[in-house]
Amino acid sequence: MKRLLCLTLLSCILVAPALANLPAETSAFATSPAPSAYEELGALRAGRIAAPAELAASDRAQLRAASERAPELGALRAGVDGPTDNQWKWIGIGAAVVLLIIIL
């Protein structure tokens, strides 16, 4: 009897938050989005993408100055990107684990 009471209480505690949020979620599903959202979704499904915004002259000057200060930005833009310090750390940890498994 005591076990049944504890299980019932535990199930009520676990189910109560989901039941409390149920009316808010159903009302959110009941509202339909604006028609413009459907048009935008249709355009995305058709594979159309919006043209990027043009950069102002001041933005171009800032980018040029930043690339002169940090030459590694050019490599990042070109996609020539090596592993970061954090990635090297995880590679080392993975190699140590594999080595440990081989030794054992």
C-alpha positions in Angstrom: 0.0 0.0 0.0 2.8 2.4 0.9 4.6 1.6 -2.3 1.5 2.3 -4.4 1.0 5.6 -2.6 4.6 6.6 -3.3 4.4 5.7 -6.9 1.2 7.6 -7.4 2.6 10.7 -5.7 5.8 10.4 -7.8 3.8 10.1 -11.0 1.7 13.1 -10.1 4.8 15.2 -9.4 6.3 14.2 -12.8 3.1 14.7 -14.8 1.9 17.9 -13.2 4.2 20.4 -15.1 3.4 18.9 -18.4 -0.4 19.1 -17.7 0.1 22.7 -16.5 1.7 23.8 -19.8 -0.8 22.0 -22.0 -3.4 24.8 -22.3 -0.7 27.4 -23.2 0.8 25.1 -25.9 -2.6 24.2 -27.4 -3.6 27.9 -27.7 -0.2 28.6 -29.4 -0.9 25.9 -31.9 -4.4 27.2 -32.5 -3.2 30.6 -33.7 -2.2 30.7 -37.3 0.8 32.7 -38.5 0.5 35.8 -40.7 0.1 35.2 -44.5 3.5 36.8 -45.1 5.1 34.0 -43.1 3.6 31.5 -45.6 5.0 33.5 -48.5 8.4 33.6 -47.0 8.3 29.9 -46.3 7.3 29.2 -49.9 10.2 31.3 -51.2 12.6 29.3 -49.0 11.2 26.0 -50.1 11.6 27.1 -53.7 15.3 27.7 -53.1 15.2 31.4 -53.4 17.5 33.3 -51.1 17.6 37.0 -50.3 20.4 39.0 -51.7 22.9 40.1 -49.1 22.8 43.8 -48.1 25.4 46.0 -49.6 28.1 47.2 -47.3 28.6 50.9 -46.7 31.9 52.5 -47.5 32.6 52.9 -43.7 32.0 49.2 -43.2 34.4 48.3 -46.0 37.0 50.6 -44.6 36.7 48.9 -41.2 37.1 45.5 -42.8 40.1 46.6 -44.7 41.7 48.0 -41.5 40.9 44.8 -39.6 42.5 42.6 -42.3 45.6 44.8 -42.3 45.9 44.5 -38.5 45.3 40.7 -38.4 46.5 38.9 -41.5 45.0 35.6 -40.2 41.6 36.9 -41.1 42.3 36.4 -44.7 43.0 32.7 -44.0 39.8 32.4 -42.1 37.9 34.0 -45.0 39.5 31.6 -47.4 38.5 28.6 -45.3 42.1 27.7 -44.4 41.5 27.1 -40.8 43.5 24.7 -38.5 42.4 23.2 -35.3 41.9 25.6 -32.4 43.7 25.1 -29.1 40.5 23.6 -27.6 40.3 21.1 -30.5 43.9 20.2 -30.0 43.2 19.5 -26.4 40.4 17.1 -27.2 42.5 15.4 -29.9 45.2 14.8 -27.3 42.7 13.5 -24.8 41.2 11.2 -27.4 44.7 9.9 -28.4 45.5 9.3 -24.8 42.4 7.3 -24.3 43.0 5.2 -27.4 46.6 4.6 -26.3 45.4 3.6 -22.8 43.0 1.1 -24.3 45.7 -0.4 -26.5 48.1 -0.7 -23.6 45.5 -2.3 -21.4 
